Amino acid sequence: MPKTEEPKRRTAVVALDNFAHRKGVKKALDEFRERKEKKRVETAKALRSYQKVMKQEGYEPGRGASRKRGAEGTEPETKKRRTHMFQKPVQQAEERKKGIEESQIAKEKSEKERKNRLRERRQRTKMLTQRTKHGQPVMKNMVHDILNKLERQKDRP
């Protein structure tokens, strides 16, 4: 059968202010909030009275008569400890921070060593390039350099 097309009825457009302050909607929201608050208060009262009774009986609230107790009335030996929700990410962040600090220390140390080597190299170059007034190399510096080389070779096996 072919469908007959019926003209769509237009609904009146309601402004946002009118929609938010309509009596039926506001009343329903207020009633919902009141029910939730009433339920929260009743639950809190029940928990408080339970804790008082457990304390009077000599038990620790939430433990004494729980289902987790063994047949002899002792608590089970294996208890699961709850881990903190963000424990793993916090540990990862601390490890990352420690790694960054260590890398910075290593970088500073290598930078100092590099600067020290460069300073020594410049000093050695300056000594070896010294000349007498006749343009000959200063032999004292040459001899010291050769002796230093021999000492370094001696230290290395």
N, CA, C and O of each residue as an XYZ file, in Angstrom:
628
protein
N       0.825     -1.187      0.000
C       0.000      0.000      0.000
C       0.866      1.248      0.000
O       1.860      1.306      0.724
N       0.520      2.216     -0.774
C       1.295      3.454     -0.768
C       1.005      4.264      0.496
O      -0.127      4.322      0.976
N       2.026      4.863      0.998
C       1.869      5.687      2.200
C       1.289      7.029      1.801
O       1.672      7.636      0.801
N       0.378      7.454      2.602
C      -0.180      8.781      2.360
C       0.592      9.777      3.213
O       0.801      9.570      4.409
N       0.990     10.810      2.601
C       1.771     11.810      3.319
C       0.835     12.788      3.997
O       0.008     13.450      3.371
N       1.004     12.846      5.303
C       0.214     13.795      6.077
C       1.075     15.025      6.353
O       2.269     14.889      6.617
N       0.520     16.165      6.301
C       1.321     17.362      6.595
C       1.766     17.351      8.061
O       0.990     17.015      8.956
N       3.011     17.719      8.286
C       3.541     17.748      9.648
C       2.951     18.929     10.393
O       2.781     20.029      9.868
N       2.644     18.629     11.674
C       2.115     19.715     12.491
C       3.282     20.480     13.085
O       4.262     19.891     13.541
N       3.169     21.742     13.073
C       4.225     22.582     13.624
C       3.967     22.782     15.117
O       2.852     23.073     15.551
N       5.043     22.614     15.878
C       4.926     22.844     17.323
C       5.437     24.248     17.611
O       6.305     24.780     16.919
N       4.879     24.807     18.631
C       5.278     26.162     18.992
C       6.686     26.131     19.565
O       7.023     25.266     20.373
N       7.489     27.070     19.142
C       8.858     27.153     19.633
C       8.825     27.861     20.976
O       8.224     28.924     21.132
N       9.509     27.220     21.966
C       9.540     27.787     23.309
C      10.922     28.394     23.528
O      11.941     27.754     23.265
N      10.947     29.602     24.000
C      12.223     30.254     24.282
C      12.920     29.548     25.441
O      12.265     28.913     26.267
N      14.221     29.656     25.502
C      15.015     28.970     26.519
C      14.622     29.410     27.924
O      14.526     28.579     28.827
N      14.395     30.698     28.119
C      14.008     31.189     29.447
C      12.679     30.593     29.881
O      12.515     30.179     31.028
N      11.742     30.554     28.960
C      10.430     29.989     29.284
C      10.533     28.486     29.567
O       9.872     27.964     30.464
N      11.368     27.810     28.791
C      11.523     26.370     28.971
C      12.122     26.060     30.348
O      11.671     25.140     31.030
N      13.123     26.815     30.747
C      13.810     26.566     32.005
C      12.932     26.874     33.208
O      13.099     26.270     34.267
N      11.998     27.808     33.057
C      11.182     28.230     34.195
C       9.741     27.756     34.108
O       8.860     28.295     34.779
N       9.505     26.754     33.286
C       8.135     26.232     33.225
C       7.815     25.555     34.549
O       8.670     24.903     35.147
N       6.602     25.713     34.993
C       6.223     25.239     36.321
C       6.369     23.727     36.451
O       6.861     23.254     37.475
N       5.962     22.962     35.459
C       6.021     21.503     35.545
C       7.448     20.988     35.605
O       7.751     20.093     36.393
N       8.313     21.534     34.795
C       9.696     21.076     34.747
C      10.414     21.437     36.041
O      11.119     20.608     36.617
N      10.238     22.657     36.492
C      10.904     23.102     37.714
C      10.412     22.306     38.908
O      11.195     21.936     39.784
N       9.134     22.047     38.941
C       8.567     21.296     40.056
C       9.129     19.870     40.077
O       9.449     19.343     41.143
N       9.246     19.256     38.915
C       9.768     17.893     38.839
C      11.232     17.850     39.286
O      11.633     16.935     40.004
N      12.032     18.837     38.864
C      13.428     18.890     39.284
C      13.548     19.078     40.799
O      14.373     18.433     41.445
N      12.733     19.952     41.351
C      12.773     20.182     42.799
C      12.397     18.918     43.566
O      13.032     18.581     44.566
N      11.361     18.216     43.095
C      10.957     16.973     43.763
C      12.058     15.921     43.684
O      12.305     15.200     44.650
N      12.715     15.837     42.538
C      13.810     14.882     42.374
C      14.941     15.189     43.354
O      15.466     14.284     44.002
N      15.311     16.451     43.462
C      16.364     16.848     44.395
C      15.986     16.529     45.841
O      16.814     16.049     46.615
N      14.735     16.798     46.197
C      14.270     16.518     47.556
C      14.343     15.020     47.861
O      14.760     14.622     48.948
N      13.927     14.181     46.878
C      13.977     12.721     47.090
C      15.418     12.264     47.299
O      15.691     11.469     48.199
N      16.328     12.754     46.486
C      17.730     12.371     46.602
C      18.296     12.785     47.959
O      18.982     11.995     48.609
N      18.020     13.999     48.388
C      18.526     14.493     49.666
C      17.942     13.673     50.825
O      18.654     13.335     51.771
N      16.647     13.356     50.745
C      15.994     12.563     51.783
C      16.628     11.173     51.871
O      16.871     10.664     52.965
N      16.890     10.570     50.721
C      17.514      9.244     50.691
C      18.920      9.298     51.285
O      19.314      8.401     52.030
N      19.672     10.341     50.959
C      21.034     10.487     51.488
C      21.021     10.621     53.007
O      21.840     10.012     53.696
N      20.090     11.421     53.528
C      19.989     11.618     54.972
C      19.598     10.311     55.667
O      20.165      9.977     56.708
N      18.636      9.567     55.105
C      18.208      8.302     55.702
C      19.343      7.281     55.720
O      19.515      6.553     56.697
N      20.111      7.232     54.640
C      21.237      6.301     54.573
C      22.284      6.661     55.626
O      22.823      5.780     56.296
N      22.570      7.948     55.769
C      23.546      8.389     56.758
C      23.076      8.046     58.174
O      23.880      7.624     59.004
N      21.771      8.223     58.457
C      21.222      7.891     59.783
C      21.356      6.393     60.060
O      21.740      5.986     61.157
N      21.033      5.576     59.047
C      21.103      4.123     59.217
C      22.544      3.681     59.469
O      22.789      2.849     60.342
N      23.493      4.225     58.720
C      24.889      3.869     58.922
C      25.371      4.283     60.314
O      26.104      3.537     60.963
N      24.970      5.446     60.763
C      25.385      5.927     62.078
C      24.824      5.039     63.181
O      25.536      4.698     64.126
N      23.559      4.666     63.068
C      22.977      3.797     64.098
C      23.639      2.417     64.068
O      23.851      1.823     65.125
N      23.966      1.900     62.896
C      24.665      0.617     62.767
C      26.024      0.688     63.457
O      26.406     -0.229     64.184
N      26.753      1.787     63.226
C      28.062      1.933     63.844
C      27.960      1.984     65.368
O      28.801      1.417     66.066
N      26.935      2.659     65.882
C      26.748      2.746     67.331
C      26.479      1.371     67.932
O      27.063      1.015     68.956
N      25.594      0.595     67.296
C      25.255     -0.726     67.799
C      26.474     -1.636     67.766
O      26.724     -2.377     68.716
N      27.231     -1.584     66.681
C      28.424     -2.421     66.568
C      29.441     -2.059     67.654
O      30.102     -2.942     68.201
N      29.565     -0.794     67.961
C      30.507     -0.360     68.986
C      30.054     -0.860     70.358
O      30.875     -1.283     71.171
N      28.722     -0.811     70.614
C      28.201     -1.293     71.890
C      28.417     -2.803     72.046
O      28.652     -3.282     73.155
N      28.338     -3.540     70.958
C      28.535     -4.986     70.990
C      30.012     -5.363     71.097
O      30.339     -6.519     71.366
N      30.889     -4.411     70.892
C      32.313     -4.674     71.012
C      33.003     -5.000     69.707
O      34.152     -5.442     69.709
N      32.339     -4.796     68.616
C      32.946     -5.055     67.308
C      33.388     -3.747     66.677
O      32.942     -2.663     67.052
N      34.269     -3.885     65.718
C      34.670     -2.716     64.948
C      33.646     -2.554     63.834
O      33.404     -3.510     63.097
N      33.035     -1.383     63.680
C      31.983     -1.222     62.665
C      32.458     -1.620     61.274
O      33.522     -1.211     60.810
N      31.626     -2.435     60.628
C      31.936     -2.856     59.270
C      32.738     -4.130     59.217
O      33.046     -4.608     58.125
N      33.101     -4.720     60.397
C      33.927     -5.916     60.386
C      33.321     -7.047     61.212
O      33.365     -8.204     60.795
N      32.756     -6.732     62.376
C      32.385     -7.750     63.352
C      31.493     -8.849     62.840
O      31.815    -10.024     63.020
N      30.399     -8.526     62.220
C      29.445     -9.541     61.789
C      29.411     -9.657     60.277
O      28.395    -10.051     59.704
N      30.509     -9.317     59.632
C      30.475     -9.334     58.171
C      30.569    -10.745     57.640
O      30.922    -11.669     58.372
N      30.254    -10.914     56.372
C      30.290    -12.235     55.735
C      31.709    -12.734     55.568
O      31.912    -13.924     55.330
N      32.689    -11.868     55.684
C      34.067    -12.245     55.423
C      34.695    -12.992     56.589
O      35.804    -13.509     56.456
N      34.018    -13.063     57.725
C      34.582    -13.762     58.873
C      34.593    -15.257     58.634
O      33.734    -15.798     57.937
N      35.566    -15.909     59.214
C      35.676    -17.358     59.077
C      34.694    -18.070     59.983
O      33.933    -17.424     60.705
N      34.701    -19.403     59.953
C      33.764    -20.199     60.741
C      34.040    -20.064     62.231
O      33.101    -20.112     63.026
N      35.311    -19.894     62.642
C      35.662    -19.805     64.055
C      35.456    -18.399     64.605
O      35.638    -18.177     65.802
N      35.088    -17.468     63.776
C      34.892    -16.098     64.233
C      36.144    -15.247     64.108
O      36.204    -14.138     64.639
N      37.138    -15.765     63.408
C      38.349    -14.970     63.195
C      38.314    -14.389     61.803
O      37.640    -14.900     60.908
N      39.041    -13.330     61.644
C      39.105    -12.711     60.317
C      39.997    -13.529     59.410
O      40.952    -14.140     59.889
N      39.724    -13.565     58.126
C      40.573    -14.325     57.218
C      41.991    -13.751     57.192
O      42.183    -12.547     57.359
N      42.988    -14.626     56.980
C      44.380    -14.206     57.028
C      44.772    -13.385     55.805
O      45.557    -12.443     55.911
N      44.235    -13.735     54.663
C      44.617    -13.026     53.434
C      43.646    -11.886     53.196
O      42.470    -12.092     52.897
N      44.164    -10.698     53.335
C      43.358     -9.502     53.064
C      43.930     -8.826     51.854
O      45.147     -8.696     51.720
N      43.077     -8.402     50.988
C      43.534     -7.630     49.838
C      43.622     -6.181     50.245
O      42.664     -5.598     50.754
N      44.790     -5.609     50.012
C      44.943     -4.192     50.293
C      44.557     -3.408     49.044
O      44.992     -3.716     47.934
N      43.752     -2.416     49.248
C      43.347     -1.594     48.116
C      44.490     -0.654     47.759
O      45.082     -0.004     48.621
N      44.773     -0.603     46.504
C      45.816      0.299     46.063
C      45.196      1.640     45.701
O      44.031      1.734     45.314
N      46.006      2.656     45.838
C      45.538      3.993     45.502
C      45.277      4.072     44.002
O      45.992      3.468     43.202
N      44.254      4.814     43.638
C      43.827      4.887     42.246
C      44.934      5.396     41.321
O      45.069      4.924     40.192
N      45.719      6.350     41.797
C      46.752      6.947     40.959
C      48.153      6.500     41.361
O      49.129      7.175     41.033
N      48.272      5.373     42.064
C      49.575      4.939     42.551
C      50.544      4.659     41.409
O      51.693      5.099     41.446
N      50.089      3.932     40.401
C      50.976      3.582     39.290
C      51.417      4.821     38.502
O      52.611      4.977     38.245
N      50.489      5.708     38.110
C      50.937      6.917     37.398
C      51.857      7.804     38.241
O      52.771      8.434     37.709
N      51.614      7.853     39.563
C      52.467      8.667     40.428
C      53.876      8.078     40.456
O      54.862      8.812     40.386
N      53.969      6.734     40.560
C      55.286      6.097     40.554
C      55.996      6.331     39.227
O      57.195      6.610     39.197
N      55.249      6.216     38.126
C      55.849      6.447     36.815
C      56.358      7.882     36.707
O      57.438      8.121     36.167
N      55.586      8.832     37.216
C      56.000     10.232     37.162
C      57.264     10.451     38.002
O      58.170     11.177     37.593
N      57.314      9.810     39.193
C      58.503      9.951     40.035
C      59.726      9.350     39.356
O      60.806      9.940     39.385
N      59.562      8.158     38.732
C      60.671      7.529     38.027
C      61.144      8.401     36.863
O      62.344      8.561     36.637
N      60.183      8.956     36.135
C      60.519      9.828     35.015
C      61.280     11.062     35.512
O      62.256     11.496     34.900
N      60.812     11.615     36.632
C      61.460     12.795     37.199
C      62.877     12.453     37.650
O      63.811     13.222     37.424
N      63.031     11.285     38.295
C      64.357     10.844     38.741
C      65.265     10.627     37.537
O      66.435     11.008     37.569
N      64.737     10.018     36.474
C      65.523      9.800     35.262
C      65.959     11.102     34.625
O      67.085     11.218     34.140
N      65.068     12.082     34.625
C      65.400     13.398     34.058
C      66.505     14.051     34.880
O      67.442     14.624     34.323
N      66.393     13.964     36.224
C      67.417     14.558     37.082
C      68.770     13.888     36.852
O      69.799     14.558     36.764
N      68.755     12.545     36.756
C      70.007     11.815     36.528
C      70.617     12.185     35.178
O      71.830     12.361     35.061
N      69.762     12.301     34.161
C      70.287     12.659     32.843
C      70.857     14.083     32.852
O      71.858     14.358     32.189
N      70.219     14.982     33.601
C      70.736     16.341     33.696
C      72.095     16.358     34.405
O      73.004     17.083     33.999
N      72.225     15.553     35.466
C      73.497     15.479     36.182
C      74.579     14.918     35.266
O      75.696     15.433     35.217
N      74.226     13.844     34.532
C      75.197     13.240     33.611
C      75.585     14.234     32.516
O      76.748     14.315     32.121
N      74.600     14.982     32.034
C      74.867     15.966     30.981
C      75.794     17.063     31.493
O      76.721     17.475     30.794
N      75.542     17.539     32.721
C      76.406     18.565     33.303
C      77.824     18.035     33.488
O      78.798     18.738     33.221
N      77.930     16.796     33.943
C      79.249     16.204     34.156
C      80.013     16.081     32.838
O      81.188     16.437     32.755
N      79.331     15.573     31.809
C      80.002     15.433     30.511
C      80.377     16.803     29.934
O      81.407     16.942     29.274
N      79.536     17.809     30.187
C      79.835     19.162     29.711
C      81.089     19.706     30.404
O      81.930     20.340     29.766
N      81.209     19.455     31.719
C      82.402     19.899     32.440
C      83.653     19.205     31.900
O      84.689     19.836     31.689
N      83.536     17.887     31.679
C      84.673     17.136     31.143
C      85.077     17.665     29.770
O      86.264     17.819     29.483
N      84.089     17.941     28.927
C      84.362     18.460     27.583
C      85.072     19.808     27.668
O      86.042     20.051     26.950
N      84.588     20.683     28.549
C      85.225     21.999     28.704
C      86.657     21.854     29.222
O      87.556     22.576     28.790
N      86.863     20.917     30.149
C      88.197     20.697     30.704
C      89.159     20.200     29.614
O      90.286     20.682     29.505
N      88.696     19.222     28.806
C      89.529     18.720     27.707
C      89.861     19.833     26.716
O      90.997     19.941     26.254
N      88.881     20.647     26.398
C      89.090     21.749     25.453
C      90.100     22.754     26.010
O      90.959     23.246     25.277
N      89.995     23.059     27.316
C      90.927     23.993     27.954
C      92.354     23.443     27.907
O      93.300     24.160     27.579
N      92.491     22.153     28.244
C      93.823     21.531     28.202
C      94.388     21.526     26.781
O      95.577     21.772     26.581
N      93.544     21.248     25.811
C      93.996     21.223     24.413
C      94.486     22.595     23.963
O      95.519     22.707     23.304
N      93.736     23.639     24.324
C      94.146     24.999     23.965
C      95.478     25.358     24.625
O      96.347     25.976     24.009
N      95.618     24.952     25.905
C      96.858     25.243     26.623
C      98.047     24.526     25.963
O      99.120     25.104     25.789
N      97.826     23.239     25.597
C      98.901     22.474     24.937
C      99.264     23.118     23.595
O     100.443     23.245     23.267
N      98.264     23.520     22.830
C      98.499     24.156     21.529
C      99.298     25.453     21.708
O     100.215     25.742     20.940
N      98.934     26.225     22.731
C      99.622     27.496     22.979
C     101.102     27.252     23.309
O     101.983     27.968     22.833
N     101.358     26.216     24.143
C     102.748     25.914     24.513
C     103.554     25.430     23.305
O     104.712     25.815     23.138
N     102.947     24.587     22.462
C     103.682     24.021     21.334
C     103.896     25.025     20.202
O     104.789     24.849     19.373
N     103.087     26.062     20.169
C     103.251     27.051     19.096
C     104.174     28.199     19.503
O     104.452     29.092     18.704
N     104.648     28.170     20.756
C     105.568     29.234     21.171
C     106.882     29.120     20.379
O     107.366     28.022     20.101
N     107.436     30.274     20.030
C     108.688     30.332     19.245
C     109.701     31.248     19.926
O     109.353     32.149     20.689
N     110.947     30.983     19.622
C     112.005     31.885     20.096
C     112.030     33.119     19.204
O     111.265     33.213     18.244
N     112.927     34.080     19.527
C     112.970     35.284     18.695
C     113.525     34.983     17.306
O     113.353     35.792     16.395
N     114.184     33.843     17.123
C     114.697     33.461     15.808
C     113.707     32.583     15.030
O     113.989     32.154     13.911
N     112.492     32.314     15.667
C     111.461     31.538     14.968
C     111.527     30.046     15.199
O     110.786     29.285     14.576
N     112.414     29.615     16.099
C     112.527     28.188     16.405
C     111.558     27.823     17.537
O     111.273     28.661     18.393
N     111.040     26.564     17.553
C     110.160     26.162     18.659
C     110.920     26.127     19.990
O     112.107     25.804     20.032
N     110.210     26.466     21.079
C     110.823     26.439     22.403
C     110.935     24.968     22.809
O     109.930     24.277     22.976
N     112.191     24.501     22.964
C     112.448     23.084     23.173
C     111.961     22.594     24.536
O     111.599     21.427     24.684
N     111.953     23.480     25.526
C     111.489     23.099     26.864
C     110.048     22.572     26.785
O     109.716     21.536     27.362
N     109.208     23.313     26.055
C     107.795     22.908     25.916
C     107.672     21.601     25.130
O     106.828     20.761     25.445
N     108.505     21.433     24.120
C     108.469     20.211     23.313
C     108.838     18.992     24.162
O     108.193     17.947     24.075
N     109.881     19.137     24.983
C     110.346     18.037     25.833
C     109.272     17.667     26.855
O     109.008     16.485     27.075
N     108.651     18.673     27.484
C     107.589     18.398     28.461
C     106.416     17.668     27.804
O     105.840     16.760     28.402
N     106.066     18.051     26.598
C     104.970     17.404     25.882
C     105.291     15.940     25.596
O     104.442     15.066     25.768
N     106.518     15.680     25.159
C     106.923     14.295     24.875
C     106.909     13.467     26.165
O     106.469     12.317     26.150
N     107.380     14.030     27.271
C     107.371     13.316     28.558
C     105.943     13.006     29.019
O     105.666     11.919     29.525
N     105.048     13.970     28.836
C     103.633     13.741     29.206
C     103.027     12.615     28.378
O     102.268     11.802     28.905
N     103.350     12.557     27.095
C     102.861     11.478     26.226
C     103.369     10.127     26.714
O     102.611      9.159     26.770
N     104.645     10.058     27.067
C     105.224      8.800     27.550
C     104.581      8.353     28.867
O     104.336      7.163     29.065
N     104.309      9.301     29.765
C     103.657      8.967     31.035
C     102.245      8.421     30.802
O     101.829      7.465     31.455
N     101.517      9.031     29.872
C     100.158      8.541     29.552
C     100.214      7.132     28.975
O      99.369      6.297     29.298
N     101.215      6.857     28.111
C     101.360      5.512     27.538
C     101.723      4.509     28.624
O     101.282      3.360     28.588
N     102.520      4.940     29.583
C     102.947      4.053     30.672
C     101.743      3.673     31.545
O     101.630      2.528     31.983
N     100.841      4.638     31.797
C      99.656      4.383     32.621
C      98.730      3.387     31.926
O      98.119      2.545     32.584
N      98.625      3.479     30.614
C      97.766      2.544     29.865
C      98.511      1.228     29.664
O      99.675      1.250     29.264
N      97.891      0.097     29.924
C      98.573     -1.196     29.738
C      98.733     -1.573     28.288
O      99.286     -2.630     27.983
